[in-house]
């Protein structure tokens, strides 16, 4: 890869760091494992970047790699070699309103209780993806996405109230 490709990659990751962090939050609980997850995703993005053809939106491509990385790591749960941390702190991404930060953390705590597919659907929906885009990313029908989002919202309300 040449310098301009490296710069384009870095800019794409920077522009989508919130998306990457949201996926990490949906699979991990503590700051250290979230940071490890974030680093693994960036590494997999780097390795896959030469094959990115731009047929999908960069955010869709990044989401797919991030989600698959988290699922793979979740399945493995193996000892990791020592690495250099690439971190992103939730408080840096959100406004300084402590109440808002608490609400976001509570939302992700509830999302962590969903199945993997439910997590993927709700995270894509929270990122303002259309039902068509969600269906394309996850291999579902548009109608199925709509039904599942309604059910997931109700499940989150139930979890919140329990």
Backbone as CSV, one residue per row, in Angstrom:
resi,resn,N_x,N_y,N_z,CA_x,CA_y,CA_z,C_x,C_y,C_z
1,UNK,0.835,-1.180,0.000,0.000,0.000,0.000,0.876,1.239,0.000
2,UNK,0.463,2.221,-0.729,1.243,3.452,-0.756,0.734,4.414,0.327
3,UNK,1.421,5.523,0.470,1.121,6.493,1.522,-0.291,7.057,1.409
4,UNK,-0.760,7.317,0.205,-2.112,7.868,0.050,-3.175,6.843,0.447
5,UNK,-2.920,5.545,0.158,-3.844,4.494,0.589,-3.874,4.400,2.108
6,UNK,-2.709,4.503,2.730,-2.642,4.460,4.185,-3.394,5.632,4.793
7,UNK,-3.243,6.800,4.211,-3.937,7.995,4.709,-5.449,7.837,4.537
8,UNK,-5.876,7.310,3.404,-7.307,7.095,3.160,-7.878,6.099,4.173
9,UNK,-7.110,5.057,4.470,-7.541,4.077,5.473,-7.689,4.735,6.846
10,UNK,-6.683,5.495,7.250,-6.725,6.165,8.553,-7.907,7.129,8.645
11,UNK,-8.181,7.843,7.585,-9.315,8.770,7.572,-10.646,8.018,7.665
12,UNK,-10.731,6.876,6.983,-11.952,6.087,7.029,-12.190,5.536,8.440
13,UNK,-11.141,5.053,9.077,-11.267,4.547,10.449,-11.658,5.684,11.390
14,UNK,-11.028,6.814,11.248,-11.341,7.974,12.103,-12.797,8.393,11.921
15,UNK,-13.277,8.410,10.696,-14.651,8.821,10.421,-15.676,7.826,10.966
16,UNK,-15.252,6.586,11.184,-16.173,5.539,11.634,-15.823,4.981,13.010
17,UNK,-15.020,5.718,13.782,-14.590,5.198,15.082,-15.765,4.993,16.040
18,UNK,-16.804,5.832,15.930,-17.975,5.651,16.795,-18.675,4.333,16.490
19,UNK,-18.801,4.000,15.213,-19.414,2.745,14.804,-18.625,1.562,15.355
20,UNK,-17.315,1.603,15.199,-16.455,0.528,15.700,-16.621,0.394,17.209
21,UNK,-16.622,1.523,17.891,-16.742,1.506,19.347,-18.095,0.953,19.783
22,UNK,-19.154,1.279,19.063,-20.478,0.760,19.407,-20.525,-0.756,19.288
23,UNK,-19.902,-1.289,18.250,-19.866,-2.741,18.088,-19.091,-3.363,19.246
24,UNK,-17.970,-2.759,19.618,-17.187,-3.260,20.758,-18.029,-3.262,22.028
25,UNK,-18.747,-2.184,22.261,-19.591,-2.071,23.460,-20.663,-3.152,23.511
26,UNK,-21.108,-3.595,22.360,-22.167,-4.594,22.347,-21.655,-5.997,22.670
27,UNK,-20.338,-6.196,22.648,-19.785,-7.517,22.918,-18.911,-7.573,24.167
28,UNK,-18.483,-6.446,24.655,-17.554,-6.419,25.789,-18.086,-5.541,26.903
29,UNK,-17.619,-5.823,28.140,-18.118,-5.101,29.303,-17.123,-4.088,29.857
30,UNK,-15.884,-4.493,30.000,-14.911,-3.618,30.662,-14.042,-2.878,29.654
31,UNK,-13.495,-1.754,30.091,-12.747,-0.858,29.205,-11.555,-1.555,28.547
32,UNK,-10.871,-2.423,29.278,-9.700,-3.104,28.716,-10.083,-4.047,27.575
33,UNK,-11.128,-4.843,27.765,-11.529,-5.760,26.689,-12.160,-5.000,25.523
34,UNK,-12.800,-3.860,25.798,-13.326,-3.020,24.723,-12.165,-2.492,23.886
35,UNK,-11.100,-2.041,24.554,-9.918,-1.535,23.842,-9.277,-2.642,23.005
36,UNK,-9.185,-3.855,23.558,-8.637,-4.986,22.808,-9.486,-5.285,21.575
37,UNK,-10.783,-5.270,21.769,-11.720,-5.531,20.675,-11.560,-4.473,19.579
38,UNK,-11.481,-3.205,19.985,-11.311,-2.092,19.037,-10.027,-2.301,18.218
39,UNK,-8.966,-2.669,18.900,-7.682,-2.888,18.229,-7.773,-4.052,17.243
40,UNK,-8.432,-5.143,17.639,-8.586,-6.291,16.743,-9.367,-5.911,15.486
41,UNK,-10.402,-5.104,15.664,-11.207,-4.678,14.521,-10.376,-3.827,13.565
42,UNK,-9.625,-2.870,14.106,-8.796,-2.012,13.253,-7.760,-2.854,12.499
43,UNK,-7.200,-3.839,13.162,-6.224,-4.718,12.502,-6.893,-5.489,11.360
44,UNK,-8.080,-6.031,11.605,-8.781,-6.771,10.546,-9.210,-5.853,9.407
45,UNK,-9.573,-4.621,9.737,-9.882,-3.653,8.680,-8.650,-3.381,7.826
46,UNK,-7.511,-3.218,8.482,-6.252,-2.960,7.781,-5.923,-4.118,6.836
47,UNK,-6.079,-5.341,7.342,-5.769,-6.514,6.524,-6.732,-6.657,5.343
48,UNK,-7.984,-6.255,5.537,-8.993,-6.399,4.483,-9.054,-5.191,3.554
49,UNK,-8.442,-4.086,3.947,-8.560,-2.845,3.180,-8.155,-2.979,1.706
50,UNK,-7.090,-3.713,1.376,-6.737,-3.836,-0.049,-7.838,-4.471,-0.902
51,UNK,-8.744,-5.222,-0.278,-9.819,-5.865,-1.044,-11.099,-5.040,-1.050
52,UNK,-11.123,-3.911,-0.336,-12.313,-3.056,-0.309,-12.490,-2.410,-1.675
53,UNK,-13.632,-2.716,-2.323,-13.873,-2.246,-3.680,-14.793,-1.034,-3.725
54,UNK,-15.344,-0.660,-2.596,-16.225,0.495,-2.572,-17.623,0.226,-3.099
55,UNK,-17.993,-1.052,-3.235,-19.331,-1.385,-3.722,-20.395,-1.094,-2.662
56,UNK,-19.997,-1.177,-1.389,-20.890,-0.837,-0.272,-20.358,0.440,0.370
57,UNK,-21.191,1.064,1.175,-20.727,2.233,1.908,-19.598,1.788,2.837
58,UNK,-18.600,2.629,3.065,-17.529,2.251,3.987,-18.060,1.838,5.359
59,UNK,-19.088,2.525,5.854,-19.626,2.183,7.176,-20.230,0.778,7.186
60,UNK,-20.862,0.371,6.089,-21.425,-0.973,5.995,-20.307,-2.010,5.990
61,UNK,-19.279,-1.762,5.215,-18.123,-2.650,5.139,-17.443,-2.748,6.504
62,UNK,-17.239,-1.624,7.153,-16.600,-1.597,8.476,-17.465,-2.333,9.494
63,UNK,-18.772,-2.099,9.464,-19.654,-2.771,10.410,-19.563,-4.281,10.258
64,UNK,-19.585,-4.736,9.022,-19.550,-6.179,8.781,-18.265,-6.805,9.323
65,UNK,-17.131,-6.168,9.065,-15.852,-6.685,9.568,-15.810,-6.591,11.090
66,UNK,-16.284,-5.479,11.653,-16.285,-5.310,13.108,-17.145,-6.377,13.775
67,UNK,-18.341,-6.569,13.247,-19.255,-7.561,13.821,-18.655,-8.957,13.729
68,UNK,-18.132,-9.329,12.561,-17.541,-10.658,12.394,-16.324,-10.845,13.288
69,UNK,-15.534,-9.802,13.469,-14.372,-9.881,14.362,-14.824,-10.167,15.784
70,UNK,-15.828,-9.438,16.243,-16.326,-9.631,17.607,-16.912,-11.020,17.808
71,UNK,-17.663,-11.493,16.835,-18.239,-12.829,16.944,-17.131,-13.878,16.986
72,UNK,-16.124,-13.734,16.136,-15.010,-14.690,16.121,-14.258,-14.687,17.445
73,UNK,-13.980,-13.500,17.958,-13.266,-13.394,19.234,-14.110,-13.939,20.379
74,UNK,-15.389,-13.687,20.312,-16.302,-14.194,21.336,-16.246,-15.714,21.367
75,UNK,-16.179,-16.329,20.197,-16.126,-17.784,20.108,-14.787,-18.336,20.590
76,UNK,-13.737,-17.668,20.265,-12.400,-18.152,20.625,-12.092,-17.986,22.102
77,UNK,-12.208,-16.743,22.581,-11.845,-16.392,23.957,-10.502,-17.037,24.357
78,UNK,-9.515,-16.804,23.508,-8.195,-17.385,23.745,-7.250,-16.350,24.324
79,UNK,-6.109,-16.805,24.813,-5.082,-15.912,25.343,-4.508,-15.106,24.190
80,UNK,-4.388,-13.817,24.402,-3.898,-12.921,23.359,-2.435,-12.568,23.604
81,UNK,-1.675,-12.413,22.523,-0.298,-11.950,22.703,-0.293,-10.495,23.161
82,UNK,0.798,-10.070,23.743,0.895,-8.681,24.183,0.871,-7.766,22.966
83,UNK,0.076,-6.710,23.059,-0.099,-5.796,21.937,-0.011,-4.360,22.419
84,UNK,0.100,-3.462,21.463,0.046,-2.038,21.771,-1.406,-1.606,21.668
85,UNK,-1.885,-0.916,22.667,-3.299,-0.550,22.722,-3.630,0.600,21.775
86,UNK,-4.733,0.439,21.069,-5.346,1.520,20.311,-6.668,1.752,21.036
87,UNK,-6.793,2.873,21.726,-7.964,3.045,22.582,-8.865,4.178,22.105
88,UNK,-10.078,4.062,22.545,-11.074,5.092,22.305,-11.984,5.058,23.522
89,UNK,-12.107,6.147,24.244,-12.888,6.196,25.459,-14.270,6.765,25.175
90,UNK,-15.299,6.118,25.726,-16.676,6.548,25.508,-16.868,8.012,25.859
91,UNK,-16.275,8.458,26.949,-16.456,9.832,27.386,-15.911,10.838,26.371
92,UNK,-14.931,10.437,25.555,-14.392,11.320,24.519,-15.387,11.496,23.374
93,UNK,-16.237,10.506,23.157,-17.156,10.519,22.026,-18.486,11.197,22.338
94,UNK,-18.832,11.256,23.611,-20.136,11.768,24.005,-20.032,13.156,24.610
95,UNK,-21.143,13.883,24.622,-21.144,15.192,25.275,-20.790,15.041,26.759
96,UNK,-20.457,16.134,27.398,-20.028,16.085,28.789,-21.186,15.913,29.765
97,UNK,-22.390,15.793,29.296,-23.574,15.593,30.122,-23.526,14.196,30.757
98,UNK,-23.307,14.140,32.071,-23.171,12.854,32.767,-24.436,12.013,32.668
99,UNK,-25.598,12.654,32.693,-26.854,11.925,32.570,-26.961,11.224,31.230
100,UNK,-26.539,11.915,30.188,-26.575,11.338,28.844,-25.622,10.146,28.757
101,UNK,-24.420,10.297,29.294,-23.432,9.209,29.280,-23.988,8.010,30.037
102,UNK,-24.634,8.242,31.168,-25.225,7.146,31.951,-26.317,6.438,31.145
103,UNK,-27.120,7.201,30.408,-28.172,6.602,29.586,-27.587,5.750,28.468
104,UNK,-26.534,6.238,27.847,-25.894,5.478,26.770,-25.301,4.187,27.323
105,UNK,-24.632,4.278,28.468,-24.062,3.062,29.073,-25.160,2.064,29.432
106,UNK,-26.277,2.554,29.951,-27.397,1.681,30.293,-27.972,1.028,29.034
107,UNK,-28.089,1.790,27.960,-28.577,1.232,26.702,-27.678,0.090,26.232
108,UNK,-26.362,0.295,26.271,-25.451,-0.750,25.815,-25.412,-1.931,26.785
109,UNK,-25.665,-1.698,28.057,-25.768,-2.807,29.013,-26.961,-3.679,28.627
110,UNK,-28.070,-3.038,28.272,-29.258,-3.778,27.848,-29.031,-4.475,26.509
111,UNK,-28.388,-3.788,25.576,-28.091,-4.385,24.267,-27.224,-5.623,24.424
112,UNK,-26.304,-5.622,25.391,-25.439,-6.782,25.631,-26.228,-8.019,26.039
113,UNK,-27.458,-7.844,26.470,-28.289,-8.976,26.883,-29.053,-9.596,25.707
114,UNK,-28.984,-8.975,24.550,-29.657,-9.485,23.357,-28.818,-10.567,22.685
115,UNK,-29.445,-11.321,21.792,-28.695,-12.299,21.001,-27.780,-11.552,20.023
116,UNK,-26.860,-12.254,19.426,-25.914,-11.627,18.494,-26.625,-10.986,17.312
117,UNK,-27.599,-11.680,16.750,-28.328,-11.135,15.610,-29.135,-9.906,16.028
118,UNK,-29.774,-9.977,17.195,-30.535,-8.821,17.684,-29.615,-7.628,17.897
119,UNK,-28.424,-7.874,18.437,-27.444,-6.793,18.628,-27.098,-6.144,17.297
120,UNK,-26.813,-6.987,16.322,-26.425,-6.475,15.007,-27.539,-5.612,14.424
121,UNK,-28.763,-6.102,14.512,-29.895,-5.368,13.937,-30.063,-4.021,14.634
122,UNK,-30.093,-4.011,15.962,-30.368,-2.767,16.680,-29.219,-1.779,16.521
123,UNK,-27.982,-2.262,16.467,-26.851,-1.347,16.277,-26.890,-0.700,14.896
124,UNK,-27.221,-1.477,13.893,-27.349,-0.906,12.553,-28.492,0.105,12.513
125,UNK,-29.598,-0.215,13.172,-30.744,0.700,13.208,-30.387,1.974,13.967
126,UNK,-29.669,1.847,15.091,-29.267,3.021,15.862,-28.316,3.920,15.073
127,UNK,-27.616,3.348,14.109,-26.724,4.130,13.250,-27.453,4.675,12.022
128,UNK,-28.769,4.699,12.083,-29.615,5.280,11.031,-29.512,4.573,9.689
129,UNK,-29.232,3.276,9.704,-29.272,2.511,8.463,-30.725,2.205,8.133
130,UNK,-31.061,2.211,6.862,-32.421,1.889,6.437,-32.673,0.395,6.598
131,UNK,-33.941,0.020,6.577,-34.283,-1.398,6.654,-33.644,-2.165,5.498
132,UNK,-33.602,-1.547,4.313,-32.969,-2.188,3.157,-31.487,-2.445,3.409
133,UNK,-30.791,-1.441,3.967,-29.357,-1.599,4.241,-29.115,-2.674,5.291
134,UNK,-29.918,-2.684,6.342,-29.782,-3.697,7.388,-30.031,-5.078,6.804
135,UNK,-31.064,-5.194,5.987,-31.385,-6.475,5.359,-30.227,-6.967,4.487
136,UNK,-29.629,-6.046,3.718,-28.515,-6.403,2.843,-27.299,-6.859,3.658
137,UNK,-26.974,-6.141,4.730,-25.801,-6.474,5.545,-25.969,-7.831,6.218
138,UNK,-27.177,-8.104,6.727,-27.380,-9.310,7.534,-28.036,-10.468,6.785
139,UNK,-28.375,-10.254,5.527,-28.959,-11.337,4.741,-30.391,-11.663,5.144
140,UNK,-31.155,-10.643,5.517,-32.557,-10.812,5.895,-33.436,-10.087,4.884
141,UNK,-34.753,-10.282,4.999,-35.660,-9.497,4.175,-35.960,-8.189,4.886
142,UNK,-36.376,-7.200,4.111,-36.720,-5.895,4.683,-37.852,-6.039,5.691
143,UNK,-38.851,-6.846,5.365,-39.989,-7.074,6.264,-39.525,-7.715,7.567
144,UNK,-38.645,-8.696,7.456,-38.133,-9.378,8.641,-37.375,-8.401,9.535
145,UNK,-36.620,-7.507,8.936,-35.888,-6.497,9.708,-36.866,-5.631,10.492
146,UNK,-37.932,-5.175,9.849,-38.918,-4.339,10.517,-39.566,-5.038,11.701
147,UNK,-39.944,-6.299,11.494,-40.569,-7.077,12.569,-39.592,-7.258,13.723
148,UNK,-38.356,-7.595,13.389,-37.356,-7.827,14.438,-37.041,-6.553,15.219
149,UNK,-36.975,-5.416,14.544,-36.698,-4.158,15.245,-37.814,-3.858,16.238
150,UNK,-39.053,-4.061,15.840,-40.180,-3.855,16.752,-40.062,-4.771,17.967
151,UNK,-39.747,-6.026,17.743,-39.614,-6.995,18.843,-38.416,-6.656,19.738
152,UNK,-37.325,-6.231,19.132,-36.130,-5.879,19.909,-36.417,-4.670,20.798
153,UNK,-37.100,-3.670,20.261,-37.444,-2.490,21.070,-38.275,-2.905,22.279
154,UNK,-39.247,-3.774,22.050,-40.091,-4.239,23.154,-39.267,-5.042,24.168
155,UNK,-38.361,-5.857,23.684,-37.498,-6.642,24.568,-36.614,-5.721,25.415
156,UNK,-36.081,-4.661,24.801,-35.256,-3.704,25.542,-36.089,-2.985,26.610
157,UNK,-37.336,-2.629,26.289,-38.220,-1.997,27.281,-38.456,-2.950,28.461
158,UNK,-38.701,-4.208,28.148,-38.931,-5.206,29.189,-37.696,-5.383,30.058
159,UNK,-36.530,-5.477,29.436,-35.277,-5.615,30.199,-35.040,-4.407,31.096
160,UNK,-35.352,-3.228,30.588,-35.156,-1.992,31.358,-36.046,-1.974,32.587
161,UNK,-37.268,-2.446,32.434,-38.238,-2.402,33.523,-38.142,-3.576,34.482
162,UNK,-37.274,-4.542,34.181,-37.181,-5.714,35.072,-36.082,-5.575,36.087
